[in-house]
Amino acid sequence: MTWLRFIPETTNIDFVGWRYYAFAVDGLLVLISVISIALHGFNLGIDFTGGGQIEAKAAHVINLDELRSKVDSMGFGEAKLQTIGGGQCEQPAGSCVLIFVQPKADQSGSAVLDKIKNQLGGGYTFRNQQFIGPKVSQELFRDGVLATILAVVMISIYVAVRFEWQYGIGALIATGHDVFVTAGLFSVLQMDFTLNTVAALLLLAGYSINDTVIVFDRIRENRRKYKRMALPNLINLSTNQIATRTTLVSAATALSMVPLLFFGGPVLFNFSAAILFGILVGTFSSTYVAAALLLYLPPLPGVIEDGSEKPATT
């Protein structure tokens, strides 16, 4: 239905001409992220700071809000609760909970776990009790950062092999930028940086490279069709052809994350916020930055730096 098309199917935006403004915006975001991470670091959650973990099962459906109030009243530095399923936890559903607490400096591991069990009382069966020390938590943080970096690098290598190495460099810069700036958001706002955050960054890397590859693939297709077109015109043509599609897909993905942001609870809030912010930044960089970076790399095979051919009009 044509009256529903509030966004044009094709656009005519000079993306190459506007690239300096895009680079300035991206540069500012990166600068803010670098300064914040250098000065404030990350507000590491209990996943990366260590603490006690215990799995509890009740004969009834657990009221998570009431249980969280009980745990918070015990005076721990921080606490996280999450219902789990599978196995004996299926009957009844919601009868198992995973409790993770960060003790204060004067609280030992065994005392922390005993305090939780005494507070909850005899209505629970306790399983899988463990205490994660600071050393293990530091290893989790290091491994999470390493996994994110390796994911970005491996994705870029794939793009370089699938297309040409120039595309791989563009993908590395654009995807790495998206992940780094999103991580910088957590530093600037001092949001809890947890394993969920690492998962969100890995998911964001995959989403960002998907948008970037679509732009690159259209450039490659147009290279075959317009053999005498200058690279700036080729980038503008290709980006305009997929701009509407990219905008609509990003908007639809963002809308699907909004319910998680507002109704997913504290466990999923940071995850949803990272994805939403990453979609915004990733769409911007894939559209304005990734392809424009090709102008500053050695020429692509079969593409001339200047040419007279123009795209056919319809």
C-alpha positions in Angstrom: 0.0 0.0 0.0 1.7 3.2 -1.2 0.3 5.4 1.5 2.2 3.4 4.1 5.6 4.2 2.4 6.6 7.1 4.6 10.3 6.5 3.8 11.3 6.6 0.1 12.5 3.4 -1.5 15.7 5.1 -2.8 17.5 8.2 -1.5 19.9 10.7 -3.1 22.2 11.6 -0.2 25.8 12.6 -0.8 27.2 10.3 1.8 30.8 10.8 0.6 30.4 14.6 0.7 29.2 14.4 4.3 31.9 11.9 5.4 33.9 14.6 7.3 31.0 15.4 9.5 30.5 11.7 10.1 34.1 11.2 10.9 33.9 14.2 13.3 31.0 12.6 15.2 32.6 9.2 15.3 35.9 10.8 16.5 34.1 12.6 19.3 32.4 9.4 20.5 35.7 7.5 20.4 37.5 10.4 22.3 34.8 10.5 25.0 35.0 6.7 25.4 38.8 6.7 25.6 38.9 9.5 28.2 36.1 7.9 30.3 37.7 4.5 30.3 41.1 5.9 31.1 39.8 8.1 34.0 36.9 6.0 35.4 37.3 2.5 34.0 34.3 0.2 34.1 31.8 -0.3 37.0 32.4 -4.1 37.0 29.5 -6.2 38.2 29.7 -9.1 40.5 30.5 -11.4 37.6 33.9 -9.8 37.4 34.5 -8.8 41.0 34.0 -12.2 42.7 31.5 -13.4 45.3 29.3 -16.3 46.5 27.0 -18.2 44.3 24.3 -20.6 45.4 21.4 -22.3 43.7 18.2 -22.7 45.7 15.1 -24.7 44.9 11.7 -24.3 46.6 8.6 -26.4 46.5 6.6 -23.4 45.3 7.0 -20.7 42.6 9.5 -18.2 43.9 8.5 -14.5 44.2 11.7 -13.0 43.0 11.0 -9.5 44.3 10.4 -10.8 47.9 13.5 -13.0 47.7 15.6 -10.1 46.5 14.4 -8.0 49.4 15.5 -10.7 51.8 18.9 -11.0 50.2 19.4 -7.2 50.1 18.6 -7.0 53.8 21.7 -9.1 54.6 24.0 -6.2 53.9 26.1 -7.5 51.0 27.9 -5.2 48.7 25.8 -6.3 45.7 23.4 -9.1 44.9 22.0 -10.6 41.7 19.1 -13.1 41.5 17.9 -15.0 38.4 15.4 -17.8 38.0 16.6 -20.8 36.2 14.9 -23.8 34.5 15.6 -27.3 33.4 15.7 -30.6 35.2 14.0 -30.6 38.6 13.3 -26.9 38.2 10.6 -27.5 35.7 8.1 -28.7 38.4 6.8 -26.2 39.3 8.2 -23.7 36.8 10.0 -20.8 38.5 10.9 -22.8 41.6 14.7 -22.5 41.2 16.8 -19.4 41.6 20.5 -18.6 41.2 21.7 -16.2 43.9 25.0 -14.4 43.4 26.3 -11.9 46.0 29.4 -9.8 46.3 30.5 -9.8 50.0 32.2 -7.0 51.7 35.9 -7.1 52.5 35.4 -8.5 56.1 33.1 -11.4 54.9 34.5 -14.8 54.2 33.2 -17.1 51.5 31.8 -19.8 53.8 30.2 -17.2 56.1 28.5 -15.6 53.1 26.9 -18.9 51.9 25.8 -19.9 55.5 24.2 -16.4 56.0 22.2 -16.8 52.8 20.9 -20.3 53.8 20.0 -19.2 57.3 18.1 -16.2 56.0 16.1 -18.1 53.5 15.2 -20.8 56.0 14.2 -24.4 55.7 11.8 -24.0 52.8 14.6 -24.2 50.3 17.0 -26.9 49.1 20.4 -25.6 48.3 22.6 -26.9 45.5 25.8 -26.0 43.6 27.3 -23.8 46.3 30.5 -22.0 45.4 32.5 -19.0 46.1 34.3 -17.2 43.2 37.5 -15.4 44.3 38.8 -12.2 42.9 41.5 -14.0 40.8 38.9 -16.1 38.9 36.8 -13.0 38.4 39.7 -11.2 36.9 40.3 -14.1 34.5 36.6 -13.9 33.5 37.0 -10.2 32.7 40.2 -10.8 30.7 38.7 -13.7 28.8 35.6 -11.7 28.0 37.6 -8.7 26.6 39.8 -11.1 24.7 36.8 -12.9 23.2 35.3 -9.6 22.0 38.5 -8.5 20.4 39.0 -11.9 18.7 35.4 -11.9 17.4 35.9 -8.5 15.7 39.3 -9.5 14.2 38.0 -12.9 12.9 34.9 -11.2 11.4 37.2 -8.7 9.6 39.5 -11.5 8.3 36.4 -13.3 6.9 35.3 -10.1 5.1 38.8 -9.6 3.7 38.8 -13.2 2.4 35.2 -13.0 1.1 35.7 -9.6 -0.7 39.1 -7.9 -0.8 41.5 -6.9 2.0 40.4 -3.3 1.7 36.9 -4.3 2.8 38.4 -6.2 5.7 40.2 -3.1 7.0 37.0 -1.1 6.7 35.0 -3.8 8.5 37.7 -4.0 11.3 37.6 -0.2 11.9 33.8 0.1 11.7 33.0 -2.9 13.8 35.7 -2.3 16.3 34.5 1.3 16.6 30.9 0.2 17.3 31.9 -2.3 20.0 34.4 0.2 21.6 32.0 3.1 21.7 29.2 0.9 23.1 31.6 -0.2 25.8 32.4 3.4 26.4 28.8 4.1 27.1 29.0 1.8 30.2 32.1 3.7 31.4 30.5 7.1 30.9 27.2 6.2 32.7 29.0 3.8 35.1 26.5 1.1 34.3 27.2 -2.4 35.6 29.7 -4.2 33.2 28.8 -7.9 33.5 28.9 -11.1 31.4 25.6 -10.0 29.9 27.4 -6.9 28.7 30.1 -9.0 27.0 27.3 -11.1 25.4 25.7 -7.9 24.1 29.0 -6.6 22.7 29.5 -9.9 20.9 26.0 -9.8 19.5 26.5 -6.2 18.5 29.7 -7.1 16.5 27.7 -9.7 14.5 24.8 -7.2 13.9 27.2 -4.4 12.9 29.2 -6.5 10.4 25.9 -7.6 8.8 25.0 -4.0 7.9 28.6 -3.4 6.7 28.7 -6.5 4.5 25.4 -5.4 2.9 27.0 -2.1 1.9 30.1 -3.8 0.6 28.2 -6.4 -1.3 26.2 -3.7 -3.1 29.4 -1.9 -3.9 30.9 -5.1 -5.4 27.7 -5.6 -7.5 27.8 -2.1 -8.9 31.5 -2.4 -9.7 30.6 -5.0 -12.2 27.7 -3.0 -13.6 29.4 0.5 -13.8 33.0 -0.3 -14.8 33.9 3.4 -15.5 32.3 5.0 -12.5 34.5 6.9 -10.0 34.8 5.4 -6.5 33.0 8.3 -4.7 30.0 8.0 -7.1 30.1 4.2 -6.7 29.9 4.5 -2.9 27.1 7.1 -3.0 25.1 5.0 -5.4 25.5 1.8 -3.4 24.8 3.4 -0.1 21.7 5.1 -1.3 20.4 1.9 -2.7 20.4 0.1 0.7 19.9 3.1 3.0 16.1 2.7 3.3 16.5 -1.1 3.9 19.1 -0.6 6.5 17.1 2.1 8.3 13.9 0.0 8.4 15.7 -3.2 9.6 17.5 -1.3 12.3 14.3 0.4 13.4 12.5 -3.0 13.6 15.3 -4.5 15.6 15.4 -1.6 18.0 11.7 -1.8 18.5 12.0 -5.5 19.4 14.5 -4.6 22.2 12.3 -1.8 23.7 10.1 -4.3 25.7 13.2 -6.0 27.1 14.5 -2.6 28.2 11.4 -1.6 30.1 10.0 -5.0 31.2 13.0 -7.3 31.2 14.0 -6.4 34.8 17.4 -5.3 36.1 19.2 -8.4 34.7 18.3 -7.6 31.1 18.3 -3.8 31.3 22.0 -3.3 30.6 22.0 -5.9 27.9 19.0 -4.2 26.1 20.6 -0.8 26.6 23.8 -2.0 25.0 22.0 -3.5 22.0 19.8 -0.4 21.4 22.8 2.0 21.6 24.8 -0.3 19.5 22.1 -0.5 16.8 22.1 3.3 16.6 25.9 3.6 16.4 26.3 0.6 14.1 23.7 1.8 11.6 25.4 5.2 11.5 28.9 3.8 11.0 27.9 1.2 8.5 26.1 3.8 6.4 28.4 6.8 6.7 31.8 5.5 7.7 32.6 1.9 6.6 32.3 2.5 2.9 33.9 6.0 3.0 37.0 4.4 4.5 37.6 2.8 1.1 38.6 6.2 -0.3 41.7 6.3 1.9 42.9 2.8 1.1 44.7 1.5 -2.1 42.3 1.3 -5.0 40.0 -1.7 -5.3 40.7 -4.0 -8.3 38.8 -2.8 -11.3 37.8 0.6 -9.8 39.2 3.8 -11.0 39.7 6.9 -8.8 38.0 9.2 -11.3 35.6 8.5 -14.1 32.8 9.9 -16.1 30.2 7.1 -16.0 27.0 7.9 -14.1 24.3 5.5 -12.9 21.4 4.9 -15.3 18.3 6.8 -14.4 14.9 5.1 -14.2 
